[in-house]
Amino acid sequence: MLGDDHLDELLLDLGLRRAASVWRNHVVAPSAAPRGKYGQTSMGFVLMDPTVGPWVPNELAVLGAVAIGEDGHRFLPNAAAKAAGHRRLGRNYGEAVLVNPHLCGNASFRYGHSAEVRGQIVGASSQTPDQDLFEAAELAKEFVNAVIERHGAWEERVGPGVWHAEDDAPHREYRDMVRFFGSAVSSDGLSEVGGGERRASGG
């Protein structure tokens, strides 16, 4: 539904939109800046993969990163720290920094915030905490909307089915989970008994 090349293209497109926002808010007159004038023309963003389980280490759960401007890469560790803290705590990392610092471990980042939109976590860094929060939320929102649109296009192309896969078969993980049940579980992950009814319902 979204291969590596398409993901790179999507992140580039969304990154260019954030770059335009960063530049616009950096050069705007302070009186016309709703969140204040941005102090930097560079930013770093880190997106976590919402499809992996919580047992997957943060360094293996990064979906992508976006660096804007000449100094953008310098801010990526900061953005990663916010995103990782959010993933661990299940809420905005800024809450821990500002209210519950006992939740921040050694060498953790001293600034918030992070954003989550419909399960998509994004950390951003280089501006003030509130400006970072706004840009992170915008990137998360636009990413989610783009993926939903691509899901719809994929479903339209492949037609009806049960699994999000070109061969309409379950991931090996799901088959392995019920391997103990033996041969009664067919290759498509449905029971041989009553499988047609379940397939028709999609449940």
C-alpha positions in Angstrom: 0.0 0.0 0.0 2.9 2.3 0.7 6.3 1.1 -0.4 9.6 2.6 0.6 9.9 4.8 -2.5 6.3 6.0 -2.0 7.0 6.7 1.7 10.1 8.7 0.7 8.1 10.7 -1.8 5.3 11.3 0.8 7.8 12.5 3.5 9.5 14.8 1.0 6.2 16.3 0.0 5.1 16.8 3.6 8.5 18.0 4.6 8.3 20.7 1.9 5.0 21.9 3.4 6.5 22.1 6.8 9.5 24.0 5.4 7.2 26.5 3.8 5.4 26.9 7.2 8.7 27.3 9.0 10.0 29.9 6.6 6.7 31.8 6.5 6.6 32.0 10.3 10.3 33.0 10.5 10.0 36.0 8.2 6.6 37.2 9.2 6.1 40.3 11.3 5.8 39.4 15.0 2.3 41.0 15.2 1.1 38.7 12.4 2.5 35.4 13.9 -0.3 33.5 15.7 2.2 31.4 17.6 5.0 33.9 17.7 7.8 34.5 15.2 10.0 31.4 14.6 13.6 31.8 15.7 15.0 29.1 13.4 14.7 28.3 9.7 15.7 24.7 10.4 13.7 21.9 12.1 13.9 18.2 12.7 11.0 15.8 12.8 10.8 12.1 13.8 7.8 9.9 13.0 7.2 6.7 15.0 5.7 3.6 13.3 2.2 3.1 14.6 1.9 -0.4 13.2 4.6 -2.0 15.4 4.0 -3.3 18.9 5.1 -1.6 22.1 7.7 -4.3 22.7 9.7 -3.1 19.6 12.6 -0.9 20.8 12.3 2.8 19.9 15.3 2.7 17.6 13.5 0.0 15.5 10.1 1.7 15.6 11.1 4.9 13.7 9.0 5.2 10.5 10.9 8.2 9.2 12.7 11.5 9.8 12.5 14.9 8.2 15.3 17.5 8.4 14.5 21.0 7.2 17.1 23.7 6.6 20.9 23.6 6.9 20.8 22.8 10.6 17.8 20.4 10.5 19.9 17.2 11.2 21.2 18.8 14.4 17.7 18.8 15.9 16.8 15.2 15.0 18.0 13.7 18.3 15.8 16.2 20.2 12.8 15.3 18.1 13.6 11.6 18.5 13.7 12.0 22.3 10.3 13.6 22.3 8.8 11.0 20.1 10.3 8.1 22.1 9.2 9.6 25.4 5.6 10.0 24.0 5.6 6.4 22.8 6.8 5.2 26.2 4.4 7.3 28.2 1.4 7.1 25.9 1.0 10.9 26.0 2.6 14.2 25.1 6.2 14.2 26.3 5.8 17.8 27.4 3.6 16.7 30.2 6.5 14.7 31.7 9.0 17.6 31.2 6.7 20.3 32.6 4.7 18.4 35.2 6.2 15.0 36.0 9.9 15.2 35.6 10.3 12.0 37.7 9.2 10.3 34.4 12.3 11.6 32.6 15.4 9.4 32.9 19.1 10.1 32.6 20.1 11.9 29.4 16.5 12.5 28.5 15.5 15.7 26.7 14.6 18.7 28.9 12.0 20.2 26.6 8.5 19.3 25.2 6.2 18.9 23.3 5.3 16.0 21.1 2.1 15.3 19.1 -0.1 12.3 18.4 -2.9 12.3 15.7 -5.0 9.2 15.5 -2.2 7.1 16.8 0.6 8.7 14.7 3.3 10.1 17.0 5.6 12.9 15.8 8.4 14.7 17.6 9.7 18.0 16.3 12.4 20.3 17.5 14.1 23.7 17.0 11.4 26.3 17.8 9.7 27.1 21.1 7.8 24.2 22.7 4.4 25.4 21.5 5.7 26.1 18.0 7.2 22.6 17.9 3.9 21.1 19.0 2.0 22.9 16.2 4.4 21.8 13.5 4.5 18.2 14.8 0.7 18.0 14.9 0.4 19.4 11.4 2.9 16.9 10.0 1.1 14.0 11.9 -2.3 15.2 10.6 -1.1 15.5 7.0 0.7 12.2 7.1 -2.4 10.3 8.5 -4.7 11.9 5.9 -2.3 11.0 3.1 -2.0 7.3 4.2 -5.8 7.0 4.6 -6.2 8.3 1.0 -3.6 5.8 -0.2 -5.4 3.0 1.7 -8.6 3.9 -0.1 -6.9 4.0 -3.5 -5.3 0.6 -2.8 -8.6 -1.0 -1.8 -10.3 0.4 -4.9 -7.6 -1.1 -7.0 -7.4 -4.6 -5.5 -11.1 -5.0 -4.8 -12.8 -6.8 -2.0 -10.7 -9.1 0.3 -9.9 -9.8 3.9 -6.2 -8.9 4.3 -4.2 -5.8 3.6 -1.9 -7.7 1.3 -1.6 -8.1 -2.5 -2.1 -11.9 -2.1 -4.9 -11.4 0.4 -3.1 -13.6 2.9 -2.3 -12.9 6.6 1.1 -11.9 7.8 3.1 -14.9 9.0 3.0 -13.5 12.6 -0.8 -14.2 12.7 -0.4 -17.7 11.4 2.4 -18.4 13.9 0.2 -17.2 16.7 -2.3 -20.0 16.1 0.1 -22.7 14.8 -0.6 -24.8 17.9 -4.1 -25.3 16.5 -2.7 -27.5 13.8 -3.9 -28.1 10.2 -7.4 -26.9 10.9 -6.0 -23.4 10.3 -5.8 -22.9 6.5 -3.1 -21.0 4.7 -5.2 -17.9 4.5 -5.6 -17.7 8.3 -9.3 -18.8 8.3 -10.7 -22.0 9.8 -11.5 -24.7 7.2 -14.8 -25.1 9.0 -17.1 -22.2 8.4 -14.4 -20.3 6.6 -16.6 -19.2 3.7 -19.1 -17.5 6.1 -16.3 -15.7 7.9 -14.7 -14.6 4.7 -18.0 -13.2 3.5 -18.5 -11.2 6.7 -14.9 -10.0 6.7 -14.8 -10.4 10.4 
